[in-house]
Amino acid sequence: MDAALSDDDTAMPTGRGKESLVAQLCNSLRAMIESGQYKPGDRLPSEAQLTRDHGVSRTVVREAVAALRADGLVRPRQGAGIFVTEPEVSAPFSPLELDMTSLPAVMELLELRTAIEVEAAGLAAMRRSPSQEAQILDCLRKVQEAGGTDGSSEADLALHRAIAEATNNPRFGQMLTLLGEAAIPRRSLGKAAEVPEDYIGKINAEHEAIVNAILDGDEEAARTAMRSHLKGSLRRYRALQRQGA
């Protein structure tokens, strides 16, 4: 059997070497798409063909294609292969139209995020690649290190984006990017500096539960953990509203 067609990666570079091969292949395919060599609607070569053409393993090909999917450049079609997507069209909605200093607006946005991110967590548990797992873990570490400081909102949003991108459906990540910092309630309400330690501990525990379920590949546990996290935020901000904050 041709070594390039084997699923055995023992002859291929590992660790940082493999990451470099993934980046090289991803960049090569990206350049072909951006130059028009592969046009919107074109089917990419098969996995077997890409392993032969580029001299890499199937694992490298899969991770490179997953990265292109996360960037919205390609999309799979059931039973047909991987196809180049149409160029992105700017969405008409902007969170800047919302008054994010208003508690009712913040709670409306949390309800929207719950509808989107619960499913994103489940899909991430099923579809994430090893490189996306590493990105999620890195984002979780940064959230934990930030604690309740001013940088915690940015770290929090980065973690949720990493989970959305691990769905390998670019629409999830695009939605969070569109919402931007408005997606993190305490930033919108200007309360980052007033977050108590027990609140930070609770948020960290909720984030850990989400990440652990995704890394374990437990689709339902990931959905449950994300739902608990976002609904918990919703309860906390409803309590603020009752207090007249």
C-alpha positions as protocol buffer text, in pm:
chain_id: "A"
residue {
  index: 1
  type: MET
  ca { x: 0 y: 0 z: 0 }
}
residue {
  index: 2
  type: ASP
  ca { x: 117 y: 352 z: -78 }
}
residue {
  index: 3
  type: ALA
  ca { x: 237 y: 503 z: 252 }
}
residue {
  index: 4
  type: ALA
  ca { x: 60 y: 831 z: 173 }
}
residue {
  index: 5
  type: LEU
  ca { x: -274 y: 648 z: 178 }
}
residue {
  index: 6
  type: SER
  ca { x: -223 y: 484 z: 514 }
}
residue {
  index: 7
  type: ASP
  ca { x: -392 y: 603 z: 833 }
}
residue {
  index: 8
  type: ASP
  ca { x: -72 y: 512 z: 1017 }
}
residue {
  index: 9
  type: ASP
  ca { x: 99 y: 839 z: 1109 }
}
residue {
  index: 10
  type: THR
  ca { x: 404 y: 677 z: 1265 }
}
residue {
  index: 11
  type: ALA
  ca { x: 623 y: 781 z: 972 }
}
residue {
  index: 12
  type: MET
  ca { x: 496 y: 1137 z: 979 }
}
residue {
  index: 13
  type: PRO
  ca { x: 625 y: 1421 z: 1200 }
}
residue {
  index: 14
  type: THR
  ca { x: 450 y: 1455 z: 1536 }
}
residue {
  index: 15
  type: GLY
  ca { x: 392 y: 1736 z: 1783 }
}
residue {
  index: 16
  type: ARG
  ca { x: 514 y: 2072 z: 1655 }
}
residue {
  index: 17
  type: GLY
  ca { x: 621 y: 1909 z: 1327 }
}
residue {
  index: 18
  type: LYS
  ca { x: 269 y: 1792 z: 1256 }
}
residue {
  index: 19
  type: GLU
  ca { x: 126 y: 2132 z: 1350 }
}
residue {
  index: 20
  type: SER
  ca { x: 363 y: 2288 z: 1097 }
}
residue {
  index: 21
  type: LEU
  ca { x: 246 y: 2048 z: 825 }
}
residue {
  index: 22
  type: VAL
  ca { x: -116 y: 2130 z: 903 }
}
residue {
  index: 23
  type: ALA
  ca { x: -42 y: 2503 z: 877 }
}
residue {
  index: 24
  type: GLN
  ca { x: 150 y: 2457 z: 552 }
}
residue {
  index: 25
  type: LEU
  ca { x: -127 y: 2256 z: 389 }
}
residue {
  index: 26
  type: CYS
  ca { x: -396 y: 2491 z: 521 }
}
residue {
  index: 27
  type: ASN
  ca { x: -209 y: 2795 z: 385 }
}
residue {
  index: 28
  type: SER
  ca { x: -154 y: 2624 z: 49 }
}
residue {
  index: 29
  type: LEU
  ca { x: -522 y: 2538 z: 7 }
}
residue {
  index: 30
  type: ARG
  ca { x: -624 y: 2884 z: 129 }
}
residue {
  index: 31
  type: ALA
  ca { x: -401 y: 3046 z: -135 }
}
residue {
  index: 32
  type: MET
  ca { x: -555 y: 2828 z: -406 }
}
residue {
  index: 33
  type: ILE
  ca { x: -903 y: 2934 z: -297 }
}
residue {
  index: 34
  type: GLU
  ca { x: -818 y: 3305 z: -267 }
}
residue {
  index: 35
  type: SER
  ca { x: -642 y: 3304 z: -607 }
}
residue {
  index: 36
  type: GLY
  ca { x: -943 y: 3146 z: -775 }
}
residue {
  index: 37
  type: GLN
  ca { x: -775 y: 2816 z: -855 }
}
residue {
  index: 38
  type: TYR
  ca { x: -1060 y: 2665 z: -654 }
}
residue {
  index: 39
  type: LYS
  ca { x: -1371 y: 2876 z: -716 }
}
residue {
  index: 40
  type: PRO
  ca { x: -1693 y: 2895 z: -507 }
}
residue {
  index: 41
  type: GLY
  ca { x: -1885 y: 2574 z: -565 }
}
residue {
  index: 42
  type: ASP
  ca { x: -1574 y: 2376 z: -668 }
}
residue {
  index: 43
  type: ARG
  ca { x: -1510 y: 2043 z: -496 }
}
residue {
  index: 44
  type: LEU
  ca { x: -1171 y: 2005 z: -327 }
}
residue {
  index: 45
  type: PRO
  ca { x: -965 y: 1698 z: -419 }
}
residue {
  index: 46
  type: SER
  ca { x: -1044 y: 1390 z: -215 }
}
residue {
  index: 47
  type: GLU
  ca { x: -864 y: 1320 z: 111 }
}
residue {
  index: 48
  type: ALA
  ca { x: -665 y: 1044 z: -60 }
}
residue {
  index: 49
  type: GLN
  ca { x: -568 y: 1277 z: -346 }
}
residue {
  index: 50
  type: LEU
  ca { x: -453 y: 1549 z: -105 }
}
residue {
  index: 51
  type: THR
  ca { x: -235 y: 1301 z: 87 }
}
residue {
  index: 52
  type: ARG
  ca { x: -67 y: 1200 z: -240 }
}
residue {
  index: 53
  type: ASP
  ca { x: -31 y: 1553 z: -380 }
}
residue {
  index: 54
  type: HIS
  ca { x: 114 y: 1703 z: -60 }
}
residue {
  index: 55
  type: GLY
  ca { x: 294 y: 1402 z: 90 }
}
residue {
  index: 56
  type: VAL
  ca { x: 119 y: 1422 z: 426 }
}
residue {
  index: 57
  type: SER
  ca { x: -95 y: 1191 z: 637 }
}
residue {
  index: 58
  type: ARG
  ca { x: -473 y: 1175 z: 639 }
}
residue {
  index: 59
  type: THR
  ca { x: -471 y: 1327 z: 988 }
}
residue {
  index: 60
  type: VAL
  ca { x: -287 y: 1636 z: 860 }
}
residue {
  index: 61
  type: VAL
  ca { x: -534 y: 1667 z: 571 }
}
residue {
  index: 62
  type: ARG
  ca { x: -834 y: 1641 z: 806 }
}
residue {
  index: 63
  type: GLU
  ca { x: -701 y: 1906 z: 1044 }
}
residue {
  index: 64
  type: ALA
  ca { x: -613 y: 2144 z: 760 }
}
residue {
  index: 65
  type: VAL
  ca { x: -960 y: 2107 z: 609 }
}
residue {
  index: 66
  type: ALA
  ca { x: -1117 y: 2155 z: 955 }
}
residue {
  index: 67
  type: ALA
  ca { x: -928 y: 2485 z: 987 }
}
residue {
  index: 68
  type: LEU
  ca { x: -1057 y: 2598 z: 645 }
}
residue {
  index: 69
  type: ARG
  ca { x: -1409 y: 2505 z: 754 }
}
residue {
  index: 70
  type: ALA
  ca { x: -1369 y: 2704 z: 1074 }
}
residue {
  index: 71
  type: ASP
  ca { x: -1274 y: 3007 z: 861 }
}
residue {
  index: 72
  type: GLY
  ca { x: -1580 y: 2958 z: 642 }
}
residue {
  index: 73
  type: LEU
  ca { x: -1382 y: 2886 z: 326 }
}
residue {
  index: 74
  type: VAL
  ca { x: -1513 y: 2535 z: 263 }
}
residue {
  index: 75
  type: ARG
  ca { x: -1816 y: 2331 z: 360 }
}
residue {
  index: 76
  type: PRO
  ca { x: -1889 y: 1955 z: 349 }
}
residue {
  index: 77
  type: ARG
  ca { x: -2183 y: 1813 z: 156 }
}
residue {
  index: 78
  type: GLN
  ca { x: -2313 y: 1481 z: 278 }
}
residue {
  index: 79
  type: GLY
  ca { x: -2177 y: 1204 z: 59 }
}
residue {
  index: 80
  type: ALA
  ca { x: -2033 y: 1447 z: -198 }
}
residue {
  index: 81
  type: GLY
  ca { x: -1714 y: 1590 z: -49 }
}
residue {
  index: 82
  type: ILE
  ca { x: -1577 y: 1930 z: 55 }
}
residue {
  index: 83
  type: PHE
  ca { x: -1677 y: 2235 z: -149 }
}
residue {
  index: 84
  type: VAL
  ca { x: -1554 y: 2596 z: -161 }
}
residue {
  index: 85
  type: THR
  ca { x: -1813 y: 2835 z: -17 }
}
residue {
  index: 86
  type: GLU
  ca { x: -1946 y: 3158 z: -161 }
}
residue {
  index: 87
  type: PRO
  ca { x: -1782 y: 3482 z: -38 }
}
residue {
  index: 88
  type: GLU
  ca { x: -1926 y: 3614 z: 287 }
}
residue {
  index: 89
  type: VAL
  ca { x: -2200 y: 3877 z: 278 }
}
residue {
  index: 90
  type: SER
  ca { x: -2212 y: 4128 z: 561 }
}
residue {
  index: 91
  type: ALA
  ca { x: -2503 y: 4071 z: 796 }
}
residue {
  index: 92
  type: PRO
  ca { x: -2750 y: 4357 z: 838 }
}
residue {
  index: 93
  type: PHE
  ca { x: -2785 y: 4319 z: 1216 }
}
residue {
  index: 94
  type: SER
  ca { x: -2544 y: 4495 z: 1449 }
}
residue {
  index: 95
  type: PRO
  ca { x: -2534 y: 4466 z: 1830 }
}
residue {
  index: 96
  type: LEU
  ca { x: -2440 y: 4835 z: 1830 }
}
residue {
  index: 97
  type: GLU
  ca { x: -2809 y: 4901 z: 1768 }
}
residue {
  index: 98
  type: LEU
  ca { x: -2883 y: 4765 z: 2117 }
}
residue {
  index: 99
  type: ASP
  ca { x: -2849 y: 4956 z: 2443 }
}
residue {
  index: 100
  type: MET
  ca { x: -2619 y: 4712 z: 2621 }
}
residue {
  index: 101
  type: THR
  ca { x: -2617 y: 4923 z: 2939 }
}
residue {
  index: 102
  type: SER
  ca { x: -2979 y: 4811 z: 2984 }
}
residue {
  index: 103
  type: LEU
  ca { x: -3039 y: 4495 z: 3190 }
}
residue {
  index: 104
  type: PRO
  ca { x: -3341 y: 4389 z: 2980 }
}
residue {
  index: 105
  type: ALA
  ca { x: -3127 y: 4410 z: 2662 }
}
residue {
  index: 106
  type: VAL
  ca { x: -2849 y: 4207 z: 2826 }
}
residue {
  index: 107
  type: MET
  ca { x: -3099 y: 3937 z: 2927 }
}
residue {
  index: 108
  type: GLU
  ca { x: -3246 y: 3927 z: 2576 }
}
residue {
  index: 109
  type: LEU
  ca { x: -2897 y: 3869 z: 2438 }
}
residue {
  index: 110
  type: LEU
  ca { x: -2830 y: 3594 z: 2692 }
}
residue {
  index: 111
  type: GLU
  ca { x: -3146 y: 3417 z: 2579 }
}
residue {
  index: 112
  type: LEU
  ca { x: -3026 y: 3440 z: 2218 }
}
residue {
  index: 113
  type: ARG
  ca { x: -2681 y: 3310 z: 2312 }
}
residue {
  index: 114
  type: THR
  ca { x: -2839 y: 3016 z: 2498 }
}
residue {
  index: 115
  type: ALA
  ca { x: -3030 y: 2912 z: 2186 }
}
residue {
  index: 116
  type: ILE
  ca { x: -2710 y: 2929 z: 1977 }
}
residue {
  index: 117
  type: GLU
  ca { x: -2433 y: 2815 z: 2211 }
}
residue {
  index: 118
  type: VAL
  ca { x: -2602 y: 2511 z: 2364 }
}
residue {
  index: 119
  type: GLU
  ca { x: -2608 y: 2352 z: 2020 }
}
residue {
  index: 120
  type: ALA
  ca { x: -2256 y: 2481 z: 1948 }
}
residue {
  index: 121
  type: ALA
  ca { x: -2121 y: 2301 z: 2255 }
}
residue {
  index: 122
  type: GLY
  ca { x: -2280 y: 1973 z: 2144 }
}
residue {
  index: 123
  type: LEU
  ca { x: -2144 y: 2004 z: 1790 }
}
residue {
  index: 124
  type: ALA
  ca { x: -1798 y: 2097 z: 1923 }
}
residue {
  index: 125
  type: ALA
  ca { x: -1795 y: 1778 z: 2132 }
}
residue {
  index: 126
  type: MET
  ca { x: -1858 y: 1576 z: 1815 }
}
residue {
  index: 127
  type: ARG
  ca { x: -1647 y: 1765 z: 1560 }
}
residue {
  index: 128
  type: ARG
  ca { x: -1351 y: 1934 z: 1731 }
}
residue {
  index: 129
  type: SER
  ca { x: -1003 y: 1865 z: 1597 }
}
residue {
  index: 130
  type: PRO
  ca { x: -691 y: 1817 z: 1815 }
}
residue {
  index: 131
  type: SER
  ca { x: -572 y: 2169 z: 1731 }
}
residue {
  index: 132
  type: GLN
  ca { x: -913 y: 2311 z: 1828 }
}
residue {
  index: 133
  type: GLU
  ca { x: -901 y: 2119 z: 2156 }
}
residue {
  index: 134
  type: ALA
  ca { x: -565 y: 2283 z: 2229 }
}
residue {
  index: 135
  type: GLN
  ca { x: -711 y: 2626 z: 2148 }
}
residue {
  index: 136
  type: ILE
  ca { x: -1008 y: 2571 z: 2380 }
}
residue {
  index: 137
  type: LEU
  ca { x: -778 y: 2461 z: 2665 }
}
residue {
  index: 138
  type: ASP
  ca { x: -554 y: 2764 z: 2612 }
}
residue {
  index: 139
  type: CYS
  ca { x: -855 y: 2996 z: 2624 }
}
residue {
  index: 140
  type: LEU
  ca { x: -982 y: 2828 z: 2942 }
}
residue {
  index: 141
  type: ARG
  ca { x: -642 y: 2880 z: 3106 }
}
residue {
  index: 142
  type: LYS
  ca { x: -647 y: 3250 z: 3014 }
}
residue {
  index: 143
  type: VAL
  ca { x: -997 y: 3291 z: 3159 }
}
residue {
  index: 144
  type: GLN
  ca { x: -884 y: 3133 z: 3485 }
}
residue {
  index: 145
  type: GLU
  ca { x: -571 y: 3350 z: 3497 }
}
residue {
  index: 146
  type: ALA
  ca { x: -770 y: 3668 z: 3430 }
}
residue {
  index: 147
  type: GLY
  ca { x: -995 y: 3617 z: 3732 }
}
residue {
  index: 148
  type: GLY
  ca { x: -1215 y: 3923 z: 3779 }
}
residue {
  index: 149
  type: THR
  ca { x: -978 y: 4172 z: 3615 }
}
residue {
  index: 150
  type: ASP
  ca { x: -1067 y: 4400 z: 3326 }
}
residue {
  index: 151
  type: GLY
  ca { x: -919 y: 4146 z: 3083 }
}
residue {
  index: 152
  type: SER
  ca { x: -1155 y: 3869 z: 3195 }
}
residue {
  index: 153
  type: SER
  ca { x: -1434 y: 3971 z: 2956 }
}
residue {
  index: 154
  type: GLU
  ca { x: -1207 y: 3943 z: 2651 }
}
residue {
  index: 155
  type: ALA
  ca { x: -1076 y: 3605 z: 2772 }
}
residue {
  index: 156
  type: ASP
  ca { x: -1432 y: 3484 z: 2837 }
}
residue {
  index: 157
  type: LEU
  ca { x: -1544 y: 3582 z: 2487 }
}
residue {
  index: 158
  type: ALA
  ca { x: -1236 y: 3417 z: 2332 }
}
residue {
  index: 159
  type: LEU
  ca { x: -1324 y: 3088 z: 2504 }
}
residue {
  index: 160
  type: HIS
  ca { x: -1681 y: 3095 z: 2375 }
}
residue {
  index: 161
  type: ARG
  ca { x: -1555 y: 3179 z: 2026 }
}
residue {
  index: 162
  type: ALA
  ca { x: -1309 y: 2888 z: 2036 }
}
residue {
  index: 163
  type: ILE
  ca { x: -1594 y: 2653 z: 2125 }
}
residue {
  index: 164
  type: ALA
  ca { x: -1809 y: 2799 z: 1845 }
}
residue {
  index: 165
  type: GLU
  ca { x: -1526 y: 2753 z: 1595 }
}
residue {
  index: 166
  type: ALA
  ca { x: -1481 y: 2390 z: 1704 }
}
residue {
  index: 167
  type: THR
  ca { x: -1827 y: 2318 z: 1559 }
}
residue {
  index: 168
  type: ASN
  ca { x: -1658 y: 2357 z: 1219 }
}
residue {
  index: 169
  type: ASN
  ca { x: -1972 y: 2541 z: 1113 }
}
residue {
  index: 170
  type: PRO
  ca { x: -1850 y: 2897 z: 1055 }
}
residue {
  index: 171
  type: ARG
  ca { x: -2190 y: 3053 z: 1128 }
}
residue {
  index: 172
  type: PHE
  ca { x: -2157 y: 2991 z: 1502 }
}
residue {
  index: 173
  type: GLY
  ca { x: -1826 y: 3175 z: 1524 }
}
residue {
  index: 174
  type: GLN
  ca { x: -1954 y: 3453 z: 1299 }
}
residue {
  index: 175
  type: MET
  ca { x: -2251 y: 3512 z: 1528 }
}
residue {
  index: 176
  type: LEU
  ca { x: -2029 y: 3558 z: 1835 }
}
residue {
  index: 177
  type: THR
  ca { x: -1791 y: 3777 z: 1637 }
}
residue {
  index: 178
  type: LEU
  ca { x: -2088 y: 3988 z: 1529 }
}
residue {
  index: 179
  type: LEU
  ca { x: -2204 y: 4029 z: 1888 }
}
residue {
  index: 180
  type: GLY
  ca { x: -1851 y: 4112 z: 2002 }
}
residue {
  index: 181
  type: GLU
  ca { x: -1801 y: 4237 z: 2357 }
}
residue {
  index: 182
  type: ALA
  ca { x: -2177 y: 4285 z: 2393 }
}
residue {
  index: 183
  type: ALA
  ca { x: -2197 y: 3905 z: 2435 }
}
residue {
  index: 184
  type: ILE
  ca { x: -2031 y: 3929 z: 2778 }
}
residue {
  index: 185
  type: PRO
  ca { x: -2284 y: 4089 z: 3016 }
}
residue {
  index: 186
  type: ARG
  ca { x: -2053 y: 4214 z: 3290 }
}
residue {
  index: 187
  type: ARG
  ca { x: -1847 y: 4406 z: 3031 }
}
residue {
  index: 188
  type: SER
  ca { x: -2161 y: 4560 z: 2884 }
}
residue {
  index: 189
  type: LEU
  ca { x: -2278 y: 4673 z: 3228 }
}
residue {
  index: 190
  type: GLY
  ca { x: -1935 y: 4799 z: 3333 }
}
residue {
  index: 191
  type: LYS
  ca { x: -1909 y: 4566 z: 3633 }
}
residue {
  index: 192
  type: ALA
  ca { x: -1587 y: 4381 z: 3558 }
}
residue {
  index: 193
  type: ALA
  ca { x: -1403 y: 4547 z: 3846 }
}
residue {
  index: 194
  type: GLU
  ca { x: -1681 y: 4465 z: 4096 }
}
residue {
  index: 195
  type: VAL
  ca { x: -1702 y: 4087 z: 4043 }
}
residue {
  index: 196
  type: PRO
  ca { x: -1672 y: 3901 z: 4377 }
}
residue {
  index: 197
  type: GLU
  ca { x: -1442 y: 3601 z: 4422 }
}
residue {
  index: 198
  type: ASP
  ca { x: -1724 y: 3349 z: 4473 }
}
residue {
  index: 199
  type: TYR
  ca { x: -1879 y: 3460 z: 4144 }
}
residue {
  index: 200
  type: ILE
  ca { x: -1547 y: 3410 z: 3961 }
}
residue {
  index: 201
  type: GLY
  ca { x: -1508 y: 3064 z: 4116 }
}
residue {
  index: 202
  type: LYS
  ca { x: -1857 y: 2968 z: 4003 }
}
residue {
  index: 203
  type: ILE
  ca { x: -1796 y: 3092 z: 3647 }
}
residue {
  index: 204
  type: ASN
  ca { x: -1464 y: 2907 z: 3629 }
}
residue {
  index: 205
  type: ALA
  ca { x: -1630 y: 2584 z: 3745 }
}
residue {
  index: 206
  type: GLU
  ca { x: -1902 y: 2625 z: 3481 }
}
residue {
  index: 207
  type: HIS
  ca { x: -1644 y: 2686 z: 3208 }
}
residue {
  index: 208
  type: GLU
  ca { x: -1444 y: 2380 z: 3318 }
}
residue {
  index: 209
  type: ALA
  ca { x: -1755 y: 2162 z: 3301 }
}
residue {
  index: 210
  type: ILE
  ca { x: -1823 y: 2277 z: 2945 }
}
residue {
  index: 211
  type: VAL
  ca { x: -1466 y: 2223 z: 2831 }
}
residue {
  index: 212
  type: ASN
  ca { x: -1429 y: 1882 z: 2997 }
}
residue {
  index: 213
  type: ALA
  ca { x: -1749 y: 1758 z: 2833 }
}
residue {
  index: 214
  type: ILE
  ca { x: -1630 y: 1878 z: 2491 }
}
residue {
  index: 215
  type: LEU
  ca { x: -1287 y: 1717 z: 2530 }
}
residue {
  index: 216
  type: ASP
  ca { x: -1455 y: 1393 z: 2645 }
}
residue {
  index: 217
  type: GLY
  ca { x: -1666 y: 1398 z: 2328 }
}
residue {
  index: 218
  type: ASP
  ca { x: -1984 y: 1391 z: 2539 }
}
residue {
  index: 219
  type: GLU
  ca { x: -2235 y: 1577 z: 2324 }
}
residue {
  index: 220
  type: GLU
  ca { x: -2523 y: 1582 z: 2572 }
}
residue {
  index: 221
  type: ALA
  ca { x: -2305 y: 1671 z: 2871 }
}
residue {
  index: 222
  type: ALA
  ca { x: -2156 y: 1961 z: 2672 }
}
residue {
  index: 223
  type: ARG
  ca { x: -2503 y: 2092 z: 2588 }
}
residue {
  index: 224
  type: THR
  ca { x: -2616 y: 2053 z: 2948 }
}
residue {
  index: 225
  type: ALA
  ca { x: -2308 y: 2232 z: 3085 }
}
residue {
  index: 226
  type: MET
  ca { x: -2342 y: 2523 z: 2840 }
}
residue {
  index: 227
  type: ARG
  ca { x: -2714 y: 2555 z: 2912 }
}
residue {
  index: 228
  type: SER
  ca { x: -2647 y: 2558 z: 3286 }
}
residue {
  index: 229
  type: HIS
  ca { x: -2377 y: 2824 z: 3242 }
}
residue {
  index: 230
  type: LEU
  ca { x: -2583 y: 3063 z: 3030 }
}
residue {
  index: 231
  type: LYS
  ca { x: -2907 y: 3010 z: 3220 }
}
residue {
  index: 232
  type: GLY
  ca { x: -2711 y: 3070 z: 3540 }
}
residue {
  index: 233
  type: SER
  ca { x: -2596 y: 3403 z: 3399 }
}
residue {
  index: 234
  type: LEU
  ca { x: -2953 y: 3483 z: 3307 }
}
residue {
  index: 235
  type: ARG
  ca { x: -3067 y: 3412 z: 3664 }
}
residue {
  index: 236
  type: ARG
  ca { x: -2792 y: 3630 z: 3807 }
}
residue {
  index: 237
  type: TYR
  ca { x: -2887 y: 3925 z: 3589 }
}
residue {
  index: 238
  type: ARG
  ca { x: -3257 y: 3881 z: 3662 }
}
residue {
  index: 239
  type: ALA
  ca { x: -3162 y: 3905 z: 4029 }
}
residue {
  index: 240
  type: LEU
  ca { x: -2982 y: 4232 z: 3953 }
}
residue {
  index: 241
  type: GLN
  ca { x: -3292 y: 4362 z: 3782 }
}
residue {
  index: 242
  type: ARG
  ca { x: -3507 y: 4275 z: 4085 }
}
residue {
  index: 243
  type: GLN
  ca { x: -3262 y: 4463 z: 4304 }
}
residue {
  index: 244
  type: GLY
  ca { x: -3306 y: 4769 z: 4084 }
}
residue {
  index: 245
  type: ALA
  ca { x: -2941 y: 4767 z: 3967 }
}
